């Protein structure tokens, strides 16, 4: 008992003596990144979750992106230390850097990712999209890859510009405008944009990827070499926040509603929108580390194949190095 108390004391002293860190964290202002939205809102409310779990004097600088490719560019350029992001941009950057730079820290969420079509156009299968226009958030992002692969698997010829159907990358706010005006026939995007297109602009969901990984936390080998302890501490803090959000859905929704309003500097969305939209996102709960690695290996092996099949990626890189820096997801402390 005394030995255990002594070891705990040493651990506590070690934590207190750690130097403060500055972390630059990327995220997107959508519901598949709701742990970031919640943390940002808590920061606005003067109850910063992550700083309470980092060495005293630490700082977090949040950087918002529209989609994954731009977040990966920032990560590789050293402009952010870690970021919430989808699997397709990660695998593209992983191949581009020959497997030497990108590292996954944690899996975050699944689902919240769907193809929405305008009613009355008879769009039921890929073949129906011949001559049609489909919007995605950014060239090469996860939904853009999903759209291109789905159309190609349905027998269509899809090129970067043109083909049997036209895939049009546009920021989510512009994507909604294009859909509402009838300038595109469909959109493949994430929540809350999926629910907005459905509830506000008469769209209907044609295809939904309910169980596919939509968000991970990623860093770079360079950032980890400079600040590995601080980055790992942030990920453990993310796990703790995730547990609390999963345990209190009402609190989760409240933070997300206020958080989106804060990020967009506009009137917060209605609870009637956020409730159903957030319900389509499945946040990854704790799992055995070995099982998680097996699952993520399969996810990124498929992401690599999909990116190649989309015609936007050539080359290859081993998946193993991408997953060598996963941060353990510890059991919650006993009360």
C-alpha positions, -999 to +999 in steps of 0.1 A: +000+000+000+028+024+009+046+015-023+015+023-044+011+056-026+048+064-032+045+056-069+013+077-072+031+106-054+060+104-078+036+104-108+018+135-094+051+153-088+062+145-123+031+159-138+033+191-119+069+196-129+063+192-166+069+222-188+039+240-203+031+232-239+015+251-268-006+229-290-021+240-323-051+218-330-071+216-363-108+207-366-138+213-388-169+231-375-192+201-381-208+174-359-183+147-368-158+168-349-181+176-320-155+169-293-136+198-307-167+220-309-175+211-273-140+219-261-141+252-279-174+261-263-161+252-228-132+275-235-156+303-243-174+296-211-142+299-191-141+262-182-114+250-206-114+212-205-081+205-221-060+231-203-072+216-170-055+183-181-023+199-194+007+213-175+000+247-159+007+276-183-001+255-214-019+270-244-042+256-271-046+274-304-075+261-325-074+262-363-107+257-382-106+240-417-134+233-442-122+198-451-094+173-447-069+181-476-064+217-463-059+203-428-033+178-440-014+206-458-013+226-426-001+195-406+027+187-431+037+224-432+040+225-394+012+249-390-007+226-367+005+198-343-025+176-346-059+177-362-093+160-363-097+147-399-112+120-421-093+089-433-091+097-470-070+129-467-047+111-442-041+082-465-034+105-494-008+125-474+006+092-460+013+079-495+026+113-507+052+113-479+060+077-486+048+066-451+074+087-433+053+115-418+016+110-409+006+092-377-028+084-363-033+090-326-069+079-320-102+070-338-130+094-330-162+088-349-182+069-374-212+077-396-227+111-401-218+108-438-244+106-465-254+113-501-284+136-503-304+140-535-330+166-546-365+151-547-383+145-579-353+138-601-355+100-599-320+095-586-319+060-572-287+044-584-253+055-598-266+050-634-292+077-627-264+103-622-253+103-658-252+139-669-259+151-633-239+173-609-229+162-574-213+185-548-187+174-522-168+195-495-134+195-511-114+176-538-099+145-522-117+148-489-134+117-475-169+124-490-153+134-523-136+100-525-168+082-513-187+099-541-162+091-568-159+054-557-196+049-555-202+063-590-173+043-605-185+011-588-219+018-604-203+017-639-198+054-645-166+070-658-156+097-634-127+121-640-113+150-620-131+173-643-160+158-662-169+122-671-204+107-671-213+128-640-197+159-627-183+160-591-181+196-579-160+203-548-174+233-528-172+244-492-201+232-471-218+266-469-215+270-507-226+234-512-258+241-493-264+272-515-258+253-547-282+226-536-309+250-525-308+269-559-309+237-579-274+242-593-264+207-582-286+176-582-271+160-551-245+165-524-223+141-504-214+157-471-215+153-433-236+164-404-251+189-397-252+196-434-269+163-443-298+171-419-300+207-431-303+196-468-330+171-458-350+193-434-346+228-448-341+222-486-363+192-494-334+167-499-337+130-492-309+106-482-301+081-509-271+064-494-257+067-459-223+053-446-234+045-411-205+025-398-175+039-417-148+058-399-154+095-404-130+111-380-096+103-365-070+124-346-038+127-366-004+142-361+029+142-379+062+124-370+078+159-369+053+173-344+055+141-322+093+144-321+091+180-309+061+176-285+051+140-281+042+142-244+020+172-249+002+157-278-004+124-260-017+144-230-042+161-253-054+128-267-059+114-232-079+146-224-099+140-255-108+105-243-119+119-210-141+145-227-155+119-250-166+098-220-184+127-204-201+137-237-213+101-242-226+100-207-246+133-210-263+137-244-282+168-233-249+185-223-233+174-255-261+189-276-260+221-256-223+226-261-225+218-298-254+241-305-236+270-288-203+259-303-215+261-339-230+295-333-197+306-319-176+292-348-199+307-375-206+339-355-242+335-363-275+325-346-270+290-331-288+262-349-320+249-334-320+219-311-345+202-335-318+202-361-288+192-339-305+164-320-312+142-351-280+152-368-258+143-338-278+111-335-263+100-369-227+102-356-214+073-336-185+083-313-160+055-308-161+042-272-132+025-254-119-007-270-090-030-265-058-015-280-050-046-301-086-048-315-085-010-323-053-015-343-067-044-362-098-023-370-079+008-381-056-013-402-086-025-421-101+010-423-069+026-438-063-004-461-098+003-475-092+040-476-060+034-497-079+013-521-108+038-524-084+067-530-067+047-558-100+036-573-112+072-573-084+081-597-070+108-573-041+088-559-013+068-573+015+051-554+015+031-522+028+031-486+026+005-457-002+010-432+019-002-402+039+031-396+007+051-398-006+034-367+026+032-346+018+062-325-017+053-313-023+067-278-037+041-253-073+047-243-072+041-205-100+030-183-116+059-164-101+065-129-120+049-101-141+073-080 
